């Protein structure tokens, strides 16, 4: 669901095919019949943007029919925990949870807590008291107020009206099979088939997994989509067990790695928070605010200090608070779309674009390109001259006359980058597996690896600041920057970077084997605590390539290396029952042998903590987690059906319509996610009127975007490659025969697709794989668009993302390009300035503001 | 013809003959990723074929040819995946990676006047471009339309074409190109590029005999599961070309994929034709001789 795995992850899909051959049921739920659907046991067509209705329906079906895994739910989830009396559900407030502030357009989450305590978000209270406009909500556990890891009030029988279990039941009571069919456009029978298949494949003997990709994330309720699946998997006992889980497929190689060792503005390696500008005084306050009294976030200081030692070596000392006061601070939202707004207002001078193509890949391409033209300078590092580097002389806005080359003051630097075959390094996949790849050939001409670029950039900056007395330069001067280089190009050693990330004991230089060895006294160094041990014994662990058939178990621990501690499945204590025995012989994975935890994988539990361990009154960190609570990163050791803190838009997922939708919300008066971020730039980012608003009929169809096997994301790596370009040589749209008839589209001809933002053209592919759906009694058509095209490369075409708006998910600020509305008409779009005229005309006719 | 696996011409290798190898392409697990097409082009340095969007489902390659030695066909059908209707939607999308069949009785070999086409020691059929004179006899001889002349000129701007001699200038290449079953890779002990790249083992490479056993087992499996229309194509050594060196498991009749249902080696009747001609000539000769004899009377 939310994934087209066969097309976008064809190599990984071999295992799905193998599972199918062994008798696994593969169900594909998607707006389109794709190459994944073709391989599935069953395909169920649904409306784009209504997945929480579907998933919530599954939750309700499980609860109404007593299909949940009772022992698992009672012991391992927070189902028994009693929630504050002040909490009110969407059922009470017609689509809002308690705490909504209509002026600030955000929730005060204080009423969502466990009864009798103040919960803290993430690793402690890192988010508290702040404008959250710009923040990623935290990763990890709640904290303060738990007494030795236990919530103050619980009902083990799950009958208390305010216990999570009962609240969950109430929240989803109206998500009936009939409602799901009505909202999603599928049949009741198909929906029930999915529920039954999931239930049959769960429990002691069996497990089931969900696979998702950006079809779930790219929504104004993206995070809650995944949360909804998490609730199902907890109820069915499918977390921390072999064959279970929620498989998040990434859009690009090593996207997992780019959050672990982050390219995000508000976290440091290992999900440590970037300190805020105005909040924390000194280091002690910072540590106190971020240390969870229970669970593994209780060692926050050890992770932090070891990171500072990796960064600054001997310059970071206890006396200077490990240079805490000199560290940069987050003072505002610096996420990509917020930065875009700032650029449009002329507040951003320079921009470095590496491994992205915002002119094609970002929502509302026109706004992105106009923003680039407001910069003083722009650096683009990529394999080829992508659209983000050529916007100043070759872009749709040059065509429409909105931009004129000689009036653009942006100085553009294009720096050619080396490809993965031209450098050493690692990829971290969605299973947290680090796999090493070696350089095959030297990069050509001026092409350089990312490592080369950032190392030599840093080296030169350090050189320039060598004699600086400015306090602001102190940190750069303190930076350890001594990686060995080799070859004619002076390529830094990627392996030395891995060794630094993995960490060592400073006095002896001994390599560390796992994060429990990290100290908060400055005696250990580690560039990312969760990666500690990746260079254990001085061996490049990710480079290990021993095939599974030469190993003892299918878990194959000697193939590459997984974080943390080479653990292939996290929270695997849940693969055993509360007493520590495997739930079944068939699904045995990690178990208690009477003395210690053992099994096929590295146990995700302290080795000798007995299943009947009860934490003493004053226990701290992991010692405050009981022997039958597997979710050790959470302060209460349980998985969360109800999220008391850390989310911006509710402790339970609720069905909201997309920002733009042809439908009302069938459940609540609150139509769309109230917390979604909306741009205030009506000029560049107007929105299509939705159901009930005047002019909605001008944009009657549901619009969704996707990728094709033959191309890669915004096309920079595929539209330029002859063998790929010829396989999908033109931008096209997919429509059903019924929509083609209604809109007079001709197969093989051209269509113009339009929204309030722009209009693009595409060849028309009429196919039965697109089907009209009946939603709330109305026939609904969907238009599908691949988003790979732009103006450069061997195959060129209009960019689908030009059609989309800038409304975002409030938790992670992702764009909603998987569900919006549009209109479609036959023929090509107008050229030149006439394009803008058409877009404005349609808006005018629609009466849209 | 007996059900021998021995392809025509292999006997000439004597002790150097290797076990016959080939492809078993199982379309029931093909995900249509076209990695085979790309890997083939990469390895064999085949030029790009032009940017033509066909609108034929996701197939923009359209056909096997001089510049496409693997071709993935896409067939959208309103037919359930399983004969009992399971799968619910009544819609299926068939994908099949087509390739040169490396026939047991290969007409292209029979008609080649230069000896450019030859049977390798692995039992496969390969064109030698340094001998091929572009006469094109093999093109109509192939019952599958696999053999094709390359019409790209060395100074055309389509794709990269490292094999074209610069001396050709603006003249088109004109020679015949097709799948070699990666003859060079086989010589080095490697499997062909397409099979290597296939993520789902839809393309399986190996000794033909073993592949046939595997295919039989696979078909029995699919039949047991009630798959709609599963059938082997080109597996039978008794067919018109003596069985394919590269055969298929299809999910519908061959013509649905654009394949001939009952291919026959086009030179099959050549012998008989010569026989007839010889008989006719003999009769005529006898007649002429008779006429002379009669005349002396």
HADDOCK unambig.tbl for C-alpha pairs under 7 A between the chains (distance, minus, plus):
assign (segid A and resid 6 and name CA) (segid B and resid 31 and name CA) 6.34 0.50 0.50
assign (segid A and resid 7 and name CA) (segid B and resid 33 and name CA) 6.62 0.50 0.50
assign (segid A and resid 10 and name CA) (segid B and resid 33 and name CA) 6.93 0.50 0.50
assign (segid A and resid 10 and name CA) (segid B and resid 199 and name CA) 6.68 0.50 0.50
assign (segid A and resid 11 and name CA) (segid B and resid 199 and name CA) 5.23 0.50 0.50
assign (segid A and resid 14 and name CA) (segid B and resid 199 and name CA) 5.78 0.50 0.50
assign (segid A and resid 14 and name CA) (segid B and resid 200 and name CA) 4.73 0.50 0.50
assign (segid A and resid 17 and name CA) (segid B and resid 200 and name CA) 6.93 0.50 0.50
assign (segid A and resid 35 and name CA) (segid B and resid 31 and name CA) 6.14 0.50 0.50
assign (segid A and resid 38 and name CA) (segid B and resid 92 and name CA) 5.87 0.50 0.50
assign (segid A and resid 38 and name CA) (segid B and resid 93 and name CA) 5.46 0.50 0.50
assign (segid A and resid 39 and name CA) (segid B and resid 31 and name CA) 6.97 0.50 0.50
assign (segid A and resid 41 and name CA) (segid B and resid 87 and name CA) 5.62 0.50 0.50
assign (segid A and resid 42 and name CA) (segid B and resid 87 and name CA) 4.52 0.50 0.50
assign (segid A and resid 42 and name CA) (segid B and resid 88 and name CA) 6.48 0.50 0.50
assign (segid A and resid 43 and name CA) (segid B and resid 87 and name CA) 6.95 0.50 0.50
assign (segid A and resid 43 and name CA) (segid B and resid 89 and name CA) 6.69 0.50 0.50
assign (segid A and resid 709 and name CA) (segid B and resid 33 and name CA) 5.93 0.50 0.50
assign (segid A and resid 722 and name CA) (segid B and resid 48 and name CA) 5.99 0.50 0.50
assign (segid A and resid 722 and name CA) (segid B and resid 159 and name CA) 5.73 0.50 0.50
assign (segid A and resid 723 and name CA) (segid B and resid 38 and name CA) 6.02 0.50 0.50
assign (segid A and resid 723 and name CA) (segid B and resid 48 and name CA) 6.02 0.50 0.50
assign (segid A and resid 726 and name CA) (segid B and resid 49 and name CA) 6.97 0.50 0.50
assign (segid A and resid 726 and name CA) (segid B and resid 50 and name CA) 6.18 0.50 0.50
assign (segid A and resid 726 and name CA) (segid B and resid 51 and name CA) 4.92 0.50 0.50
assign (segid A and resid 727 and name CA) (segid B and resid 60 and name CA) 5.60 0.50 0.50
assign (segid A and resid 727 and name CA) (segid B and resid 61 and name CA) 6.68 0.50 0.50
assign (segid A and resid 728 and name CA) (segid B and resid 53 and name CA) 6.88 0.50 0.50
assign (segid A and resid 728 and name CA) (segid B and resid 60 and name CA) 6.57 0.50 0.50
assign (segid A and resid 729 and name CA) (segid B and resid 51 and name CA) 5.19 0.50 0.50
assign (segid A and resid 729 and name CA) (segid B and resid 52 and name CA) 6.16 0.50 0.50
assign (segid A and resid 729 and name CA) (segid B and resid 53 and name CA) 5.60 0.50 0.50
assign (segid A and resid 730 and name CA) (segid B and resid 53 and name CA) 5.96 0.50 0.50
assign (segid A and resid 748 and name CA) (segid B and resid 55 and name CA) 5.61 0.50 0.50
assign (segid A and resid 765 and name CA) (segid B and resid 55 and name CA) 6.01 0.50 0.50
